[in-house]
Every structure is written in structure tokens, then in C-alpha cells.
Amino acid sequence: MSFRIVDMLTGGAGLAPMAGVTDAAMRLLCHEQGAAWAVSEMLSAKGWVFSGGKNRNAQDILARLPGEGPAGLQLFGSEPEYIAEAARRLQDCGFQFFDLNFGCPAPKITGNGEGSAMMRTPKRIAAVVRALAEATPLPVTVKIRSGWDDDSVNAPEVARICEDSGAVAVAVHARTRQQQYAGRADWRVIRAVKRAVSVPVFGNGDVRSGADALRMLEETGCDAVIVGRAAQGNPWIFREIAAAVRGEEAPPPTPAERVAMAARHFELEAGLYGEKLAVLQMRKHIAWYVHGMKGASRFRERINQMNSAAEVLAALRDYALE
């Protein structure tokens, strides 16, 4: 049976796309802890087409691991022809759906008129969504922000355009591009989007616990929540949210579990990218895993000086015993 977006609405939460974070290793660990679906790091459609798929970073984004749950491949770009061509080439690469990024606030992305800059050009969004939907039989979802700034909160309008152009679900990060990741997410925007469209709406922003997820579902009427930064070093948040939806409580991870998960995460990264790159990439992940633990600051400093897998794994084993 082919994948359907409705299959994502299982009572669990989804893992939001995050550049440099939501690779195959992260997605697998979150799925094991209850994530209903995940979305990859964003891939430049135009870059993929021009490179012929030979770019190492793009190949890393496309990597998948056995045991991963449903995942979407996130594309970004402002030119419909490149979005469509990339989709035709990538539709058999192992992802269950395509997601379009209209939310990234990074200047290097918005400076090219892509990511959240697209919120200022709804007609361009319509063309991009339509081109992708017509180019592939896979479901197409979109990730949007509230708007460009406080004076142009247009998420409901953009969501309707996306639905009319072929999107089967809309994820809303309830902050403007101007906010970046600061300030409070305005969940009223998610509620307005839910009222504006008939496709599923996924809420994003300030969900840091099972209680937060329940409150977002109740206050906005959204169909599911997606979690971004709160999952960094904390894949157990998906277990917590799934339990909360069932009216249950999930125990928080113990310090030993957190260190053991960091070690497993490291081993998965090393298998994907090799020892040297894994050591570098895991520095941020390990810092997230041990945040708030005894001696975490000193431990992070030690990890940041290490250059081999043996050193890192030995340090994690020793830290778990402290």
C-alpha cells in the first residue's frame, strides 16, 4: 500500500526539518522513541540538478538507515522548473513524500529569494507547489512561517494557495521570519491556518513537552504537532508526547540513558560519514545530550578537543560512570 499523509496522524508527533541535524541517524533515533514521521534536512533543488547528484552534502542528506519510519525529503528553491526536475530525479530515492521549505530564515537562503522569503511572493509559492505536485506521484507537503514580519502575517492566505496548488498538508512554524527563532510562537496563527484549509495542519513552535503538545492541539485544533529544537539531544520527547496523547506519562531519560544514546548516535554518524566527520558533527549533539547534567560544561570542553572515535566513546563511557 502506498504511503498516505493520513498515516502520519497516529497520535504521535513529527520531527521537524533542521539543517545539520535531521539526518538519517537523528531520524532513526527519534522514530524509535515514537516520532510518527520526520523530514530531512533541506536540499537545494537547483543545486541538485546542476550537480547531477554528485554533491557530497546532497548525498548525505539523501542517506537513509534501516528502521527509519516515514520521512519526507525537503526541497527548497524558487524556480518551478528546477523543483520539478529535482523531484523527477529523486522520487525513487526512498522517501515517502516531498516537503517544500518556505520557512528557513537564514540570510544565505532568504537572500536568494528562497526559504521564508517566499512568504512575500505567494504567486511564486503557487507555481512551485503546483510544479512539484504535477512532477511526482508522491504526496507534497509544505512548511511555512507566520509571515515575513509582524506587518505581513499571511500564513492563512499562503496555506490556501498551497492547498489549491496541490499540497496535501501544511506545517506552520508560528513565528515570522523577522523573529527567526526568538520570542514566543503565536499559536493563533496555527488556529487561523487550520480554519482556512481542509488539508491536515501541523503546528510547530514552542512544543517542548507532552503538556505543550496537548495544549497546542487543544488551542489550535491542528491535526498534529511537529517538534524541532526540543528534540535536539532529546529524542525521548516523542515518547513523552505519544504518552501524553494517550493520557499517560512517560518517565524522563536517566543520565545513563542520555549518555548511552549519545554513544549510539555517534556510532550511527560514524557509519554514515566516517570517523573524522562524525567526531566534528557529534560535538553539538553530545552537548545537547548532556545539557544540565553534572559537570556537563567541562565534559563538553573535553569532547571538543577530541579527534578520534575511540577518544569520544571512551569519554562517554567514563562520563556515564561518574
C-alpha contacts under 8 A as a table, 3 or more apart, distances in Angstrom:
res1	aa1	res2	aa2	distance
3	F	7	D	7.09
3	F	96	Q	6.26
4	R	7	D	5.43
4	R	8	M	7.64
4	R	139	P	7.29
5	I	8	M	5.49
5	I	9	L	7.50
5	I	139	P	7.23
5	I	168	V	7.29
5	I	169	A	7.45
6	V	9	L	5.42
7	D	10	T	6.62
8	M	14	G	7.97
8	M	36	A	5.83
8	M	37	W	6.30
8	M	70	P	7.99
9	L	12	G	7.17
9	L	36	A	7.62
9	L	223	D	7.03
9	L	224	A	6.51
10	T	36	A	6.76
11	G	36	A	7.87
11	G	224	A	7.30
11	G	242	A	6.10
11	G	245	V	6.26
11	G	246	R	7.94
12	G	34	G	6.50
12	G	35	A	5.96
12	G	36	A	5.24
12	G	224	A	7.47
12	G	238	F	6.82
12	G	241	I	6.47
12	G	242	A	4.74
12	G	245	V	7.57
13	A	34	G	7.71
13	A	35	A	5.46
13	A	36	A	5.63
13	A	37	W	7.34
13	A	224	A	6.23
13	A	225	V	5.23
13	A	226	I	5.36
13	A	227	V	6.94
13	A	238	F	6.23
13	A	241	I	6.82
13	A	242	A	7.14
14	G	35	A	5.36
14	G	36	A	5.36
14	G	37	W	4.79
14	G	38	A	5.40
14	G	224	A	7.78
14	G	225	V	6.45
14	G	226	I	4.42
14	G	227	V	6.22
15	L	22	T	7.95
15	L	27	R	7.44
15	L	30	C	7.42
15	L	35	A	6.47
15	L	36	A	7.95
15	L	37	W	6.29
15	L	38	A	4.42
15	L	39	V	6.37
15	L	226	I	5.51
15	L	227	V	5.20
15	L	228	G	6.16
15	L	231	A	7.66
16	A	22	T	7.85
16	A	38	A	6.27
16	A	39	V	5.85
16	A	226	I	5.52
16	A	227	V	5.40
16	A	228	G	4.83
17	P	21	V	7.90
17	P	22	T	5.95
17	P	38	A	7.22
17	P	39	V	4.90
17	P	40	S	5.40
17	P	41	E	5.38
17	P	42	M	7.16
17	P	74	Q	7.61
17	P	228	G	6.98
18	M	21	V	5.34
18	M	22	T	5.47
18	M	40	S	7.39
18	M	41	E	5.47
18	M	42	M	7.58
18	M	228	G	6.94
19	A	22	T	6.73
19	A	41	E	4.80
19	A	42	M	6.36
20	G	23	D	7.19
20	G	41	E	6.71
21	V	26	M	6.89
21	V	41	E	7.12
21	V	232	Q	7.93
22	T	25	A	7.63
22	T	26	M	5.35
22	T	27	R	5.95
22	T	39	V	7.20
22	T	40	S	5.59
22	T	41	E	5.62
23	D	26	M	5.45
23	D	27	R	6.18
23	D	40	S	6.20
23	D	41	E	6.49
23	D	60	D	7.73
23	D	61	I	6.26
23	D	63	A	7.64
24	A	27	R	5.09
24	A	28	L	6.06
24	A	40	S	7.85
24	A	61	I	7.80
24	A	63	A	6.18
24	A	64	R	5.15
24	A	65	L	5.91
24	A	68	E	7.59
25	A	28	L	5.25
25	A	29	L	6.36
25	A	65	L	7.22
25	A	265	H	6.52
25	A	268	L	5.74
25	A	269	E	6.25
26	M	29	L	5.32
26	M	30	C	6.19
26	M	265	H	7.37
27	R	30	C	5.22
27	R	31	H	6.03
27	R	38	A	6.24
27	R	68	E	6.60
27	R	69	G	7.88
28	L	31	H	5.09
28	L	32	E	6.21
28	L	65	L	7.08
28	L	67	G	6.59
28	L	68	E	4.73
28	L	69	G	7.14
29	L	32	E	5.17
29	L	33	Q	6.49
29	L	235	P	6.45
29	L	265	H	7.64
30	C	33	Q	5.11
30	C	34	G	6.44
30	C	35	A	5.43
30	C	231	A	7.92
30	C	235	P	4.75
30	C	236	W	7.25
30	C	238	F	6.86
31	H	34	G	5.14
31	H	35	A	4.39
31	H	36	A	6.58
31	H	37	W	7.03
31	H	38	A	7.89
31	H	68	E	6.39
31	H	69	G	5.88
32	E	35	A	7.11
33	Q	235	P	6.16
33	Q	236	W	5.57
33	Q	237	I	7.76
33	Q	238	F	5.76
33	Q	239	R	5.15
34	G	236	W	7.83
34	G	238	F	4.95
34	G	239	R	5.01
34	G	242	A	6.68
35	A	38	A	7.17
35	A	238	F	5.24
35	A	239	R	7.54
36	A	69	G	7.11
36	A	70	P	7.29
37	W	69	G	6.01
37	W	70	P	4.94
37	W	71	A	5.50
37	W	72	G	7.98
38	A	69	G	7.56
38	A	70	P	6.56
38	A	71	A	4.67
38	A	72	G	6.40
39	V	71	A	5.27
39	V	72	G	4.60
39	V	73	L	6.01
39	V	74	Q	6.44
39	V	99	D	7.44
40	S	61	I	6.80
40	S	62	L	7.93
40	S	71	A	7.04
40	S	72	G	6.16
40	S	73	L	5.24
40	S	74	Q	5.71
41	E	61	I	6.19
41	E	73	L	7.58
41	E	74	Q	6.40
42	M	61	I	7.75
42	M	73	L	7.43
42	M	74	Q	4.81
42	M	75	L	5.44
42	M	76	F	6.40
42	M	101	N	7.21
43	L	47	G	7.94
43	L	48	W	7.50
43	L	58	A	6.52
43	L	61	I	7.19
43	L	73	L	7.85
43	L	74	Q	6.12
43	L	75	L	4.83
43	L	76	F	6.10
44	S	47	G	5.06
44	S	48	W	6.07
44	S	75	L	5.84
44	S	76	F	5.17
44	S	77	G	6.20
45	A	48	W	5.16
45	A	49	V	6.30
45	A	75	L	5.82
45	A	76	F	5.99
45	A	77	G	5.96
45	A	82	Y	5.81
45	A	83	I	5.31
45	A	85	E	7.96
45	A	86	A	5.40
45	A	87	A	8.00
46	K	49	V	5.17
46	K	50	F	6.18
46	K	77	G	6.78
46	K	79	E	7.96
46	K	82	Y	5.25
46	K	83	I	7.05
46	K	86	A	7.38
47	G	50	F	5.24
47	G	51	S	5.98
48	W	51	S	5.24
48	W	52	G	6.00
48	W	53	G	5.40
48	W	55	N	7.47
48	W	58	A	7.12
48	W	86	A	6.62
49	V	52	G	5.33
49	V	53	G	6.90
49	V	82	Y	6.87
49	V	85	E	7.08
49	V	86	A	5.89
50	F	53	G	7.92
51	S	54	K	5.56
51	S	55	N	6.05
52	G	55	N	7.79
53	G	58	A	7.00
53	G	59	Q	7.07
54	K	58	A	7.62
54	K	59	Q	7.20
55	N	58	A	5.32
55	N	59	Q	6.33
56	R	59	Q	5.04
56	R	60	D	6.23
57	N	60	D	5.10
57	N	61	I	6.37
58	A	61	I	5.08
58	A	62	L	6.37
59	Q	62	L	5.12
59	Q	63	A	6.38
60	D	63	A	5.25
60	D	272	L	7.84
60	D	273	Y	7.76
62	L	73	L	7.72
62	L	93	C	7.39
63	A	272	L	7.84
64	R	68	E	7.29
64	R	94	G	7.52
65	L	68	E	5.93
68	E	71	A	7.76
70	P	95	F	7.27
70	P	96	Q	6.07
71	A	95	F	5.60
71	A	96	Q	5.75
71	A	97	F	6.86
72	G	95	F	5.47
72	G	96	Q	5.68
72	G	97	F	4.59
72	G	98	F	5.13
72	G	99	D	5.94
73	L	95	F	6.02
73	L	96	Q	7.84
73	L	97	F	6.42
73	L	98	F	4.91
73	L	99	D	5.85
74	Q	98	F	5.82
74	Q	99	D	4.39
74	Q	100	L	5.53
74	Q	101	N	6.47
75	L	83	I	7.41
75	L	98	F	7.20
75	L	99	D	6.21
75	L	100	L	5.17
75	L	101	N	6.16
76	F	83	I	7.65
76	F	100	L	5.86
76	F	101	N	5.09
76	F	102	F	7.39
76	F	114	E	6.92
76	F	115	G	6.53
77	G	80	P	7.81
77	G	82	Y	7.66
77	G	83	I	6.64
77	G	101	N	7.87
77	G	114	E	5.55
77	G	115	G	7.23
78	S	83	I	7.90
78	S	113	G	6.85
78	S	114	E	5.60
78	S	118	M	7.36
78	S	124	R	7.03
78	S	125	I	7.63
78	S	128	V	6.73
79	E	82	Y	5.72
79	E	83	I	6.49
79	E	128	V	6.67
80	P	83	I	5.08
80	P	84	A	6.10
80	P	127	A	6.13
80	P	128	V	4.52
80	P	129	V	7.85
80	P	131	A	5.54
80	P	132	L	7.43
81	E	84	A	5.23
81	E	85	E	6.16
81	E	131	A	7.10
82	Y	85	E	5.04
82	Y	86	A	5.94
83	I	86	A	5.29
83	I	87	A	6.20
83	I	128	V	6.85
83	I	131	A	6.99
83	I	132	L	6.11
84	A	87	A	5.15
84	A	88	R	6.30
84	A	131	A	5.48
84	A	132	L	4.96
84	A	134	E	7.81
84	A	135	A	5.35
84	A	136	T	7.93
85	E	88	R	5.16
85	E	89	R	6.40
85	E	135	A	7.54
86	A	89	R	5.22
86	A	90	L	6.03
87	A	90	L	5.00
87	A	91	Q	5.56
87	A	132	L	6.70
87	A	135	A	6.54
87	A	136	T	6.39
88	R	91	Q	5.72
88	R	135	A	6.10
88	R	136	T	6.24
89	R	92	D	7.51
90	L	93	C	5.37
91	Q	94	G	7.54
91	Q	95	F	7.43
91	Q	136	T	6.72
91	Q	138	L	7.14
92	D	95	F	7.43
95	F	98	F	7.57
96	Q	138	L	6.81
96	Q	139	P	7.65
97	F	138	L	5.24
97	F	139	P	4.97
97	F	140	V	6.01
97	F	141	T	7.49
98	F	138	L	6.79
98	F	139	P	6.32
98	F	140	V	4.96
98	F	141	T	6.25
99	D	140	V	5.76
99	D	141	T	4.62
99	D	142	V	5.17
99	D	143	K	7.04
100	L	129	V	7.62
100	L	140	V	7.55
100	L	141	T	6.32
100	L	142	V	4.60
100	L	143	K	6.11
101	N	104	C	6.64
101	N	115	G	5.59
101	N	116	S	7.65
101	N	142	V	6.28
101	N	143	K	5.30
101	N	144	I	6.93
102	F	114	E	7.11
102	F	115	G	4.34
102	F	116	S	4.69
102	F	117	A	7.29
102	F	118	M	5.86
102	F	119	M	6.68
102	F	142	V	7.12
102	F	143	K	5.63
102	F	144	I	4.86
102	F	145	R	7.11
103	G	115	G	5.05
103	G	116	S	4.07
103	G	117	A	7.83
103	G	119	M	7.96
103	G	143	K	5.96
103	G	144	I	4.71
103	G	145	R	5.14
103	G	173	H	7.48
103	G	177	R	7.42
104	C	109	I	7.10
104	C	110	T	7.47
104	C	115	G	4.56
104	C	116	S	5.14
104	C	177	R	7.80
105	P	109	I	7.15
105	P	110	T	6.34
105	P	115	G	6.56
105	P	116	S	5.57
105	P	117	A	7.69
105	P	177	R	5.36
105	P	178	Q	7.88
105	P	180	Q	5.93
106	A	109	I	5.40
106	A	110	T	6.16
106	A	115	G	7.97
107	P	110	T	5.03
107	P	111	G	5.38
108	K	111	G	5.35
108	K	112	N	6.96
109	I	112	N	5.61
109	I	113	G	6.96
109	I	114	E	5.46
109	I	115	G	5.92
110	T	113	G	4.93
110	T	114	E	4.93
110	T	115	G	5.64
110	T	116	S	6.28
110	T	117	A	4.98
110	T	118	M	7.98
111	G	114	E	7.22
111	G	117	A	7.78
113	G	117	A	5.19
113	G	118	M	6.26
114	E	117	A	5.32
114	E	118	M	5.58
115	G	118	M	5.90
116	S	119	M	5.50
116	S	120	R	7.98
116	S	144	I	7.11
116	S	145	R	6.77
116	S	147	G	7.73
116	S	148	W	6.79
116	S	177	R	6.22
117	A	120	R	5.80
117	A	121	T	7.58
117	A	148	W	6.86
117	A	177	R	7.95
118	M	121	T	5.15
118	M	122	P	6.83
118	M	124	R	7.14
118	M	125	I	6.41
119	M	122	P	6.07
119	M	125	I	7.64
119	M	144	I	7.58
119	M	145	R	7.57
119	M	147	G	5.88
119	M	148	W	6.08
119	M	154	N	7.58
119	M	155	A	7.95
119	M	158	V	7.30
120	R	147	G	7.71
120	R	148	W	6.57
121	T	124	R	5.37
121	T	125	I	6.52
122	P	125	I	4.90
122	P	126	A	6.27
122	P	158	V	6.09
122	P	161	I	7.35
123	K	126	A	5.05
123	K	127	A	6.40
124	R	127	A	5.10
124	R	128	V	6.24
125	I	128	V	5.15
125	I	129	V	6.09
125	I	158	V	7.85
125	I	161	I	7.76
125	I	162	C	7.24
126	A	129	V	5.30
126	A	130	R	6.01
126	A	161	I	5.95
126	A	162	C	6.05
126	A	165	S	5.71
127	A	130	R	5.21
127	A	131	A	6.04
127	A	165	S	7.61
128	V	131	A	5.15
128	V	132	L	6.29
129	V	132	L	5.27
129	V	133	A	6.11
129	V	140	V	7.82
129	V	162	C	6.40
129	V	165	S	5.81
129	V	166	G	6.48
129	V	167	A	6.74
130	R	133	A	5.10
130	R	134	E	6.06
130	R	165	S	4.80
130	R	166	G	5.85
131	A	134	E	5.30
131	A	135	A	6.12
132	L	135	A	5.07
132	L	136	T	6.46
132	L	140	V	7.35
133	A	136	T	5.86
133	A	137	P	7.35
133	A	138	L	7.85
133	A	139	P	7.46
133	A	140	V	6.19
133	A	165	S	7.67
133	A	166	G	5.60
133	A	167	A	7.17
134	E	137	P	7.67
136	T	139	P	7.90
139	P	167	A	7.46
139	P	168	V	6.56
140	V	166	G	7.12
140	V	167	A	5.05
140	V	168	V	5.90
140	V	169	A	7.37
141	T	167	A	5.17
141	T	168	V	5.66
141	T	169	A	4.90
141	T	170	V	5.87
141	T	171	A	7.67
142	V	162	C	7.50
142	V	167	A	6.73
142	V	169	A	6.64
142	V	170	V	5.10
142	V	171	A	6.10
143	K	170	V	6.07
143	K	171	A	4.66
143	K	172	V	5.98
143	K	173	H	7.40
144	I	147	G	7.89
144	I	155	A	7.07
144	I	159	A	7.96
144	I	170	V	7.42
144	I	171	A	6.24
144	I	172	V	5.16
144	I	173	H	6.23
145	R	148	W	7.55
145	R	155	A	6.53
145	R	172	V	5.61
145	R	173	H	4.78
145	R	174	A	5.91
145	R	175	R	5.89
145	R	176	T	5.68
145	R	177	R	6.88
146	S	153	V	5.38
146	S	154	N	6.37
146	S	155	A	4.89
146	S	172	V	6.94
146	S	173	H	6.49
146	S	174	A	5.14
146	S	175	R	5.31
146	S	176	T	4.95
146	S	177	R	7.81
146	S	189	V	6.42
147	G	150	D	7.33
147	G	152	S	5.63
147	G	153	V	4.23
147	G	154	N	5.28
147	G	155	A	5.82
147	G	175	R	7.45
147	G	176	T	4.87
147	G	177	R	6.50
148	W	151	D	7.91
148	W	152	S	5.91
148	W	153	V	6.73
148	W	176	T	5.26
148	W	177	R	4.83
148	W	178	Q	6.22
149	D	152	S	5.40
149	D	153	V	6.50
149	D	176	T	5.17
149	D	177	R	5.99
149	D	178	Q	5.06
149	D	179	Q	7.50
150	D	153	V	5.93
150	D	176	T	6.83
150	D	178	Q	7.69
153	V	176	T	7.35
154	N	157	E	5.41
154	N	158	V	6.21
155	A	158	V	5.04
155	A	159	A	5.88
155	A	172	V	7.74
155	A	189	V	7.09
155	A	193	V	6.51
156	P	159	A	5.06
156	P	160	R	6.28
156	P	189	V	7.59
156	P	192	A	6.13
156	P	193	V	4.46
156	P	196	A	5.81
156	P	197	V	7.87
157	E	160	R	5.29
157	E	161	I	6.37
157	E	196	A	7.74
158	V	161	I	5.02
158	V	162	C	6.16
159	A	162	C	5.03
159	A	163	E	6.21
159	A	170	V	6.60
159	A	193	V	6.56
159	A	196	A	7.45
159	A	197	V	6.85
160	R	163	E	5.10
160	R	164	D	6.10
160	R	196	A	6.47
160	R	197	V	5.75
161	I	164	D	5.11
161	I	165	S	6.07
162	C	165	S	5.05
162	C	166	G	6.38
162	C	167	A	5.38
162	C	170	V	7.83
163	E	166	G	5.37
163	E	167	A	4.77
163	E	168	V	6.46
163	E	169	A	7.53
163	E	197	V	7.06
163	E	199	V	7.03
164	D	167	A	7.30
167	A	170	V	7.25
168	V	199	V	5.75
168	V	200	P	7.17
169	A	199	V	5.29
169	A	200	P	4.87
169	A	201	V	5.87
169	A	202	F	7.62
170	V	199	V	7.27
170	V	200	P	6.47
170	V	201	V	4.96
170	V	202	F	6.19
171	A	201	V	5.70
171	A	202	F	4.41
171	A	203	G	5.96
171	A	204	N	7.01
171	A	226	I	7.97
172	V	190	I	6.24
172	V	201	V	7.34
172	V	202	F	6.20
172	V	203	G	5.33
172	V	204	N	5.73
173	H	185	A	7.65
173	H	203	G	6.58
173	H	204	N	4.59
173	H	205	G	5.57
174	A	185	A	4.91
174	A	186	D	5.26
174	A	187	W	5.87
174	A	189	V	6.16
174	A	190	I	6.45
174	A	203	G	7.55
174	A	204	N	6.32
174	A	205	G	5.78
175	R	179	Q	6.10
175	R	180	Q	7.14
175	R	181	Y	7.32
175	R	184	R	7.51
175	R	185	A	5.14
175	R	186	D	6.46
175	R	205	G	7.36
176	T	179	Q	5.26
176	T	180	Q	6.73
177	R	180	Q	5.16
179	Q	182	A	5.41
179	Q	183	G	6.65
184	R	206	D	7.21
185	A	205	G	5.42
185	A	206	D	6.25
186	D	189	V	6.01
186	D	190	I	7.73
187	W	190	I	5.17
187	W	191	R	6.57
187	W	203	G	7.95
187	W	205	G	7.88
187	W	216	M	7.30
187	W	219	E	7.70
187	W	220	T	6.59
188	R	191	R	5.04
188	R	192	A	6.23
188	R	220	T	6.74
189	V	192	A	4.99
189	V	193	V	6.20
190	I	193	V	5.08
190	I	194	K	6.18
190	I	201	V	7.86
190	I	203	G	6.16
190	I	220	T	5.93
190	I	222	C	7.07
191	R	194	K	5.08
191	R	195	R	6.34
191	R	219	E	7.39
191	R	220	T	4.16
191	R	221	G	6.26
191	R	222	C	6.89
192	A	195	R	5.16
192	A	196	A	6.23
192	A	220	T	7.95
193	V	196	A	4.93
193	V	197	V	6.43
193	V	201	V	7.45
194	K	197	V	5.76
194	K	198	S	7.45
194	K	200	P	7.74
194	K	201	V	5.94
194	K	220	T	7.41
194	K	221	G	6.81
194	K	222	C	6.12
195	R	198	S	7.77
197	V	200	P	8.00
200	P	222	C	7.40
200	P	223	D	5.76
201	V	222	C	5.31
201	V	223	D	5.48
201	V	224	A	6.96
202	F	222	C	5.81
202	F	223	D	5.88
202	F	224	A	4.97
202	F	225	V	5.12
202	F	226	I	6.38
203	G	216	M	7.37
203	G	222	C	6.11
203	G	223	D	7.86
203	G	224	A	6.45
203	G	225	V	4.67
203	G	226	I	6.08
204	N	207	V	6.99
204	N	225	V	6.01
204	N	226	I	5.27
204	N	227	V	6.37
204	N	228	G	7.73
205	G	227	V	7.45
205	G	228	G	7.86
206	D	212	D	7.53
207	V	210	G	7.88
207	V	212	D	5.11
207	V	213	A	5.72
207	V	216	M	7.74
207	V	225	V	7.91
207	V	226	I	7.92
207	V	227	V	6.30
207	V	230	A	7.12
208	R	212	D	6.14
208	R	213	A	7.66
208	R	227	V	7.64
208	R	230	A	5.27
208	R	237	I	7.58
209	S	212	D	5.11
209	S	213	A	6.39
209	S	237	I	6.41
209	S	240	E	6.94
209	S	241	I	6.66
210	G	213	A	5.07
210	G	214	L	6.34
210	G	237	I	7.26
210	G	240	E	5.35
210	G	241	I	4.10
210	G	242	A	7.57
210	G	243	A	7.60
210	G	244	A	5.32
210	G	245	V	7.71
211	A	214	L	5.20
211	A	215	R	6.20
211	A	241	I	7.63
211	A	244	A	6.92
212	D	215	R	5.07
212	D	216	M	6.14
213	A	216	M	5.16
213	A	217	L	6.20
213	A	225	V	6.55
213	A	241	I	6.53
214	L	217	L	5.15
214	L	218	E	6.17
214	L	241	I	7.98
214	L	244	A	7.15
214	L	245	V	6.81
215	R	218	E	5.11
215	R	219	E	5.92
216	M	219	E	5.20
216	M	220	T	5.76
216	M	221	G	7.59
216	M	222	C	7.52
216	M	225	V	7.61
217	L	220	T	5.63
217	L	221	G	5.26
217	L	222	C	5.49
217	L	223	D	7.08
217	L	224	A	6.86
217	L	225	V	7.33
218	E	221	G	5.63
218	E	222	C	7.92
222	C	225	V	7.33
227	V	230	A	6.29
227	V	231	A	6.38
228	G	231	A	5.74
228	G	232	Q	7.38
229	R	232	Q	5.35
230	A	233	G	7.98
230	A	234	N	6.79
230	A	237	I	7.49
231	A	234	N	4.64
231	A	235	P	5.21
231	A	236	W	7.66
231	A	237	I	6.31
231	A	238	F	7.99
232	Q	235	P	7.04
232	Q	285	H	6.95
232	Q	288	W	6.09
232	Q	289	Y	7.57
233	G	262	A	7.79
233	G	285	H	5.92
233	G	286	I	7.14
233	G	287	A	7.76
233	G	288	W	4.48
233	G	289	Y	4.10
233	G	290	V	7.72
234	N	237	I	5.94
234	N	288	W	7.71
234	N	289	Y	6.65
235	P	238	F	6.19
235	P	239	R	7.79
236	W	239	R	5.10
236	W	240	E	6.33
236	W	252	P	7.46
236	W	253	P	7.12
237	I	240	E	4.89
237	I	241	I	6.12
238	F	241	I	5.08
238	F	242	A	6.07
239	R	242	A	5.27
239	R	243	A	6.14
239	R	250	A	6.64
240	E	243	A	5.20
240	E	244	A	6.14
240	E	249	E	6.73
240	E	250	A	5.15
240	E	251	P	7.71
240	E	252	P	7.96
241	I	244	A	4.97
241	I	245	V	6.23
242	A	245	V	5.25
242	A	246	R	6.53
243	A	246	R	5.11
243	A	247	G	6.30
243	A	248	E	4.85
243	A	249	E	5.52
243	A	250	A	5.94
244	A	247	G	4.90
244	A	248	E	5.17
244	A	249	E	5.97
244	A	250	A	7.80
245	V	248	E	7.34
253	P	256	A	7.96
253	P	257	E	5.73
253	P	258	R	6.31
254	T	257	E	5.08
254	T	258	R	6.30
255	P	258	R	5.07
255	P	259	V	6.33
255	P	290	V	7.87
255	P	293	M	7.22
255	P	320	A	7.35
256	A	259	V	5.26
256	A	260	A	6.10
256	A	320	A	5.54
257	E	260	A	5.02
257	E	261	M	6.03
258	R	261	M	5.18
258	R	262	A	6.28
258	R	289	Y	5.93
258	R	290	V	6.92
259	V	262	A	5.04
259	V	263	A	6.34
259	V	289	Y	6.93
259	V	290	V	7.04
259	V	316	L	6.38
259	V	317	R	7.81
259	V	319	Y	7.68
259	V	320	A	6.07
260	A	263	A	5.12
260	A	264	R	6.30
260	A	316	L	7.82
260	A	320	A	7.78
261	M	264	R	5.04
261	M	265	H	5.98
262	A	265	H	5.01
262	A	266	F	6.15
262	A	285	H	7.37
262	A	286	I	5.90
262	A	289	Y	6.32
262	A	316	L	7.93
263	A	266	F	5.05
263	A	267	E	6.34
263	A	313	L	6.31
263	A	316	L	6.71
264	R	267	E	5.09
264	R	268	L	6.27
265	H	268	L	5.17
265	H	269	E	6.22
266	F	269	E	5.07
266	F	270	A	6.15
266	F	278	A	6.72
266	F	279	V	7.71
266	F	282	M	6.27
267	E	270	A	5.08
267	E	271	G	6.25
268	L	271	G	5.12
268	L	272	L	6.35
269	E	272	L	5.07
269	E	273	Y	6.00
269	E	274	G	7.35
269	E	278	A	5.33
269	E	282	M	7.70
270	A	273	Y	5.33
270	A	274	G	4.54
270	A	275	E	4.97
270	A	276	K	7.97
270	A	277	L	7.51
270	A	278	A	4.99
270	A	279	V	7.79
271	G	274	G	5.87
271	G	275	E	7.86
273	Y	276	K	7.98
273	Y	277	L	6.04
273	Y	278	A	6.13
274	G	277	L	5.95
274	G	278	A	6.07
275	E	278	A	5.14
275	E	279	V	6.14
275	E	308	S	6.81
275	E	309	A	6.09
276	K	279	V	5.43
276	K	280	L	6.75
276	K	307	N	6.99
276	K	308	S	6.92
276	K	309	A	7.98
277	L	280	L	5.22
277	L	281	Q	6.10
278	A	281	Q	5.06
278	A	282	M	5.80
279	V	282	M	5.47
279	V	283	R	6.66
279	V	306	M	7.60
279	V	307	N	6.23
279	V	308	S	6.55
279	V	309	A	6.52
279	V	312	V	7.59
280	L	283	R	5.70
280	L	307	N	7.85
281	Q	284	K	6.57
281	Q	285	H	7.38
282	M	285	H	4.90
282	M	286	I	5.86
283	R	286	I	5.35
283	R	287	A	6.26
283	R	300	R	7.68
283	R	303	I	6.70
283	R	304	N	6.21
284	K	287	A	5.10
284	K	288	W	6.34
285	H	288	W	5.08
285	H	289	Y	6.23
286	I	289	Y	4.97
286	I	290	V	6.26
286	I	300	R	7.52
287	A	290	V	5.51
287	A	291	H	5.95
287	A	296	A	7.68
287	A	300	R	5.86
288	W	291	H	5.23
290	V	293	M	5.44
290	V	296	A	5.82
291	H	296	A	6.12
292	G	296	A	6.53
293	M	296	A	5.34
295	G	298	R	5.60
295	G	299	F	6.19
296	A	299	F	4.99
296	A	300	R	6.07
297	S	300	R	5.24
297	S	301	E	6.45
298	R	301	E	5.15
298	R	302	R	6.40
299	F	302	R	5.09
299	F	303	I	6.26
299	F	319	Y	7.90
300	R	303	I	5.09
300	R	304	N	6.17
301	E	304	N	5.23
301	E	305	Q	6.72
302	R	305	Q	5.41
302	R	306	M	6.83
303	I	306	M	5.32
303	I	312	V	6.49
303	I	315	A	7.65
306	M	311	E	6.37
306	M	312	V	6.58
307	N	311	E	7.27
307	N	312	V	7.85
308	S	311	E	5.37
308	S	312	V	6.47
309	A	312	V	5.16
309	A	313	L	6.03
310	A	313	L	5.33
310	A	314	A	5.97
311	E	314	A	5.21
311	E	315	A	6.06
312	V	315	A	5.11
312	V	316	L	6.23
313	L	316	L	5.07
313	L	317	R	6.22
314	A	317	R	5.10
314	A	318	D	6.19
315	A	318	D	5.11
315	A	319	Y	6.01
316	L	319	Y	5.01
316	L	320	A	6.15
317	R	320	A	5.23
317	R	321	L	6.67
318	D	321	L	5.25
318	D	322	E	6.57
319	Y	322	E	5.23
